Amino acid sequence: MPARDLIEAWAALVALSSGTVLLASRGAPAGPYVALGVLVLAGFKARVILARYLGIGGSRFWMRTFDLVIGLFLALCFGLYLFGSQGLRG
């Protein structure tokens, strides 16, 4: 793998991680929009890692499969967050 691809992947991960830190470090209590934003950024980071570092970006089948699995997992995490946060309010 060319060094340029690794540097671009690293820069993308740094930018996405910085966005996660900025989003999650707000002074107010985290709401569902913040949780959704953090999970979306986590999905993008997983995609960068799978495509660039693990090298499966060239296979449409595997990228779509991992996109589906990661998307379902993150949707489940968000659903559990919503379920748990409703229990704390009521």
FENQUIRA-V423419 format. One line per field, one symbol per residue. psi: psi as a letter, one per 30 degrees, with the letter a starting at -180 (. if undefined). burial: I if it has 9 or more other ideal C-beta (glycine too) atoms within 8 Angstrom, else O. A space follows every 10 residues. Layout:
psi: ???
burial: ???
//
This chain:
psi: kkeeeeeeee eeeeeeeeee eeefglelkk aeeeeeeeee eeeeeeeeee eeefggffje eeeeeeeeee eeeeeeeeee eeeefeefe.
burial: OOOOIIOIIO OIIOOIIOII OOIIOOOOOO OIOIIIIIII IIIIIIIIII IIOOOIOOOO OOIOOIIOOI IOOIOOIIOO IIOOIOOOOO
//
